[in-house]
Amino acid sequence: MMMDNAGLANRAINRILELSADAQTERRGTVKGSPEFHNLAGAITAYGKALALLATIREQEEFYEMIRELDLLVSVSEGVH
């Protein structure tokens, strides 16, 4: 289950990175201060916030997976002694 979630998060992160890069490229071709420039700047900011959120979620999932693995190791080690 964890691998499925991590794979999904990674795909979402990669897609947002692509969208952000496209928006940044497009923004370079617009007139600074124009409505289109500001719309693209807002989109780039939103992509950054989404990336931060997804990265945090992925880190938490990885942390909890490590805790589960350690708990399993402790359980196995206690059963051996």
N, C-alpha and C positions, 0 to 999 in steps of 0.2 A: 504494500500500500504506500509506504513512504517513497519508494522509487517512482511510482506513478505520479505522486504529487510533486516530487522534485522535478521530474521530467516536464510536467505541465508548467510549473513555475519557470523553468528554464526557457521553455518555448515562448511563454508570455514575455519574459524579460527580453529575449532576442527580438521578438516582434516589436516591442516598444522601442528598443534601441534603433531598429530600422526606421520606424516612423519618425522618431526624433531626428535622426540623421537626415531624412528626407525633408523634414520641416526646416532644419537649419540650412540645408542647401537652398531650399526655395526662398527662405528669408533673405539670404545673401543677394538674391536677384530682385528684391523689392526695394522700393524707395523707403529710406529710413524715416520713421515717423508716420508713415501712411497707415490707414486702417488695416490693410493686409499685413503689414509688418508687425503691428501690435497683436493681431489675431494669431499669427505664427509664433510670436514670442510667448503668448499665453499658452499655446499648445505645447511648446517646448517646455515651459515651466510645469505644465500638467504631466507631461511624460516623465519629467524628472521626479516629481512627487510619486507617481505610480511606480517608478523603478525603485525608489527608496522603500516604499511599502512592500513590494514583492521581495526585495532583497532581505528585508527584515523578517518577513514571514519564512523565507527559505532558510535563513540562519536559525530561526527558532525551531523549525522542523528538524534541521540537522542536529541541533543541540538536544532536542527531546529524543531523537533516534539514538544518539550517543548514550544518553541516560538509560534508555531501555536496554541497550546492549550491555552496559555496565551492570545493570540490575540483573540481567540474565547471567552474566559471568559470575556475579556474587552468588546467585542462587545455585548455579552449577558447582561452584567451589565449596559452598557450604554443604552441599549434598555429598561431596567426595570425602569430606573430613568426618 
